[in-house]
């Protein structure tokens, strides 16, 4: 299992991933870990494009992070990926939400670079 860690204000974010056959699984968590959203990313070899679909746990807001993570991961790896997100912080502010989303996007970009380099 590989991982990227980032401290963002009051919360530690962890992005872990591993190869499963020709595919990948990744999990981005922080605070009280849980499964808030699960996205599957697909890579179409003929078009060279990736897409993703998501399922969310009712009341959770990780949908956009999961969709982005699965799409970027599949594009970078040129394979199918599963991207799980579960981030919870009690009494979170709008500012903290923005910081967590921004940090999550940067972690996903960093993962993309690592995958391109063939971790």
Secondary structure by P-SEA (a helix, b strand, c coil): ccbbbbbcccbbbbbbbbbccccbbbbbbcccccccbbbbbbbbcccccccccccccccccaaaaaaaaaaaaaaaacbbbbbbbbbbbccccaaaaaaaaaaaaaaaaaaaaaaaacc
